[in-house]
Amino acid sequence: MIKDLNSNRDFKYYDTVPNEDVCSSVECNKRVLDVGCSTGRIAEKIKREKSCYVVGIELNPEMAKVAEGRCNEVIVANIELLEPLNFPEGYFDILLFADVLEHCKNPLEILENYKKYLSDVGYILVSVPNVANWEVLINLLRGRFDYRGGTILDNGHLRFFTLNSIKGLGTGF
């Protein structure tokens, strides 16, 4: 367990396999800003297989230290407190938010703040857990909404999304 110095929350140190759906959605030879990069597993894969240049942003210093060996660069920062990045506006081809927005107080504000770093032909790639998953729905019908680490109902999740709600978030900016 790792203590987040910026809050009272504890984080488990996750170093899991990269999300294949996310990796397959990244095009070759792109400049990627991996916002909330964790230990850099996605960065490692898209650098190796797609020749991407990846800059990661990670809140947890210990996970960022691991990510340094997998990303081209790592910035230790709280993504909810956007500080100017040492990159020009429009620099990145892809802004990647893989399983990070559900941990944030105001996901729309985060997307709006980082959008200035996206090139005119770039895109934002978002992955979030779907709270409309059949297992969650069955448990709701049984009167259960139990938080469990490492699942859709992870106790670190502040926001929950369905396919429609995440699409609606994208129309907000």
C-alpha positions as CSV (number, residue, x, y, z in Angstrom):
1,M,0.0,0.0,0.0
2,I,1.3,3.4,-0.9
3,K,0.2,6.6,0.8
4,D,-0.8,9.5,-1.4
5,L,0.9,12.5,0.1
6,N,-1.7,14.9,-1.3
7,S,-4.7,13.3,0.4
8,N,-5.7,10.9,3.0
9,R,-6.3,8.0,0.5
10,D,-4.1,4.9,0.2
11,F,-3.4,3.4,-3.2
12,K,-2.5,-0.1,-4.0
13,Y,0.6,-0.3,-6.1
14,Y,-0.7,-1.7,-9.4
15,D,1.7,-2.9,-12.1
16,T,-0.7,-4.8,-14.3
17,V,-0.7,-5.8,-17.9
18,P,-1.5,-3.0,-20.3
19,N,-5.1,-2.5,-21.5
20,E,-5.0,-4.1,-25.0
21,D,-8.0,-2.2,-26.3
22,V,-6.3,1.1,-25.4
23,C,-3.0,0.1,-26.9
24,S,-4.6,-1.0,-30.1
25,S,-6.4,2.3,-30.4
26,V,-3.1,4.2,-30.5
27,E,-1.7,4.9,-33.9
28,C,2.0,4.5,-34.8
29,N,4.6,7.2,-34.5
30,K,2.5,9.6,-32.3
31,R,3.4,11.9,-29.5
32,V,1.3,10.7,-26.6
33,L,0.6,12.4,-23.2
34,D,-0.3,9.5,-20.9
35,V,-2.2,11.3,-18.1
36,G,-2.2,9.2,-15.0
37,C,0.3,6.7,-16.4
38,S,0.7,4.6,-13.3
39,T,3.8,2.5,-13.7
40,G,4.0,3.1,-17.5
41,R,2.9,-0.3,-18.8
42,I,0.8,1.2,-21.7
43,A,3.7,3.6,-22.5
44,E,6.1,0.7,-22.6
45,K,4.0,-1.3,-25.1
46,I,3.2,1.6,-27.4
47,K,6.8,2.8,-27.5
48,R,8.0,-0.7,-28.4
49,E,5.2,-1.8,-30.8
50,K,4.1,1.5,-32.3
51,S,7.2,3.7,-32.0
52,C,5.4,6.4,-30.0
53,Y,7.0,9.1,-28.0
54,V,5.3,9.0,-24.6
55,V,5.3,11.5,-21.8
56,G,3.6,10.2,-18.6
57,I,2.1,12.2,-15.8
58,E,1.7,10.4,-12.5
59,L,0.7,11.6,-9.0
60,N,2.4,8.8,-7.0
61,P,6.2,9.3,-6.9
62,E,7.0,5.6,-6.4
63,M,4.9,4.6,-9.4
64,A,6.4,7.4,-11.4
65,K,9.8,6.1,-10.6
66,V,8.9,2.8,-12.2
67,A,7.3,4.6,-15.2
68,E,10.6,6.5,-15.8
69,G,12.0,3.3,-17.3
70,R,9.0,2.8,-19.5
71,C,8.1,6.3,-20.7
72,N,10.3,8.8,-22.6
73,E,9.6,11.3,-19.8
74,V,7.6,11.3,-16.6
75,I,6.1,14.3,-14.8
76,V,5.2,13.8,-11.1
77,A,2.1,16.0,-10.7
78,N,-1.5,16.0,-9.6
79,I,-3.6,16.2,-12.8
80,E,-6.4,18.0,-11.0
81,L,-4.1,20.9,-10.3
82,L,-2.9,21.6,-13.8
83,E,0.5,23.3,-13.8
84,P,1.9,24.4,-17.1
85,L,3.7,21.6,-18.9
86,N,7.1,22.1,-20.5
87,F,5.6,21.5,-23.9
88,P,4.0,23.9,-26.4
89,E,0.3,24.0,-26.9
90,G,-0.7,21.6,-29.6
91,Y,2.4,19.4,-29.1
92,F,0.7,16.0,-28.5
93,D,-1.1,13.8,-31.1
94,I,-2.9,11.8,-28.4
95,L,-4.1,12.7,-24.9
96,L,-4.5,9.3,-23.2
97,F,-6.7,9.0,-20.0
98,A,-6.6,5.2,-19.4
99,D,-8.6,4.4,-16.3
100,V,-7.9,7.7,-14.6
101,L,-10.9,10.0,-14.9
102,E,-13.1,7.9,-12.6
103,H,-10.6,8.8,-9.8
104,C,-11.0,12.5,-10.3
105,K,-13.4,15.1,-8.8
106,N,-14.0,17.0,-12.0
107,P,-13.2,14.9,-15.1
108,L,-14.6,17.5,-17.6
109,E,-12.4,20.3,-16.1
110,I,-9.4,18.0,-16.5
111,L,-10.2,17.3,-20.1
112,E,-10.7,21.0,-20.8
113,N,-7.4,21.9,-19.1
114,Y,-5.3,19.4,-21.0
115,K,-7.0,19.9,-24.4
116,K,-4.7,22.9,-25.2
117,Y,-1.8,20.4,-25.5
118,L,-3.6,18.5,-28.2
119,S,-2.7,19.1,-31.9
120,D,-5.4,20.2,-34.3
121,V,-5.4,16.7,-35.8
122,G,-5.0,14.8,-32.6
123,Y,-7.5,13.0,-30.4
124,I,-8.3,12.2,-26.9
125,L,-8.4,8.5,-25.9
126,V,-10.4,7.7,-22.8
127,S,-10.9,4.4,-21.0
128,V,-13.2,4.1,-18.0
129,P,-14.9,1.2,-16.2
130,N,-18.6,0.8,-17.2
131,V,-20.8,0.8,-14.1
132,A,-23.6,-0.7,-16.3
133,N,-21.6,-3.9,-16.3
134,W,-23.9,-7.0,-15.9
135,E,-22.2,-8.0,-12.6
136,V,-22.8,-4.6,-11.0
137,L,-26.4,-4.6,-12.3
138,I,-27.1,-8.1,-10.9
139,N,-25.6,-7.1,-7.5
140,L,-27.7,-3.9,-7.5
141,L,-30.8,-6.0,-8.1
142,R,-29.8,-8.0,-5.0
143,G,-29.4,-4.7,-3.0
144,R,-25.6,-4.8,-3.1
145,F,-23.2,-2.0,-4.1
146,D,-20.0,-3.2,-2.5
147,Y,-16.7,-1.4,-3.1
148,R,-13.9,-3.8,-3.8
149,G,-10.3,-2.9,-4.8
150,G,-9.3,-3.4,-8.4
151,T,-12.8,-3.7,-9.7
152,I,-15.4,-1.4,-11.3
153,L,-16.4,-0.5,-7.8
154,D,-12.9,0.2,-6.6
155,N,-12.9,2.3,-3.4
156,G,-10.7,4.9,-5.2
157,H,-13.4,5.7,-7.8
158,L,-15.1,9.0,-7.2
159,R,-17.1,9.0,-10.5
160,F,-19.0,6.3,-12.3
161,F,-19.7,6.1,-16.0
162,T,-21.8,4.3,-18.5
163,L,-21.2,4.4,-22.3
164,N,-23.7,7.2,-22.7
165,S,-22.4,9.3,-19.8
166,I,-18.7,9.1,-21.0
167,K,-19.9,10.1,-24.5
168,G,-21.8,13.0,-23.0
169,L,-18.7,14.1,-21.1
170,G,-16.9,14.4,-24.5
171,T,-19.6,16.7,-25.8
172,G,-19.1,19.1,-22.9
173,F,-16.0,20.8,-24.3
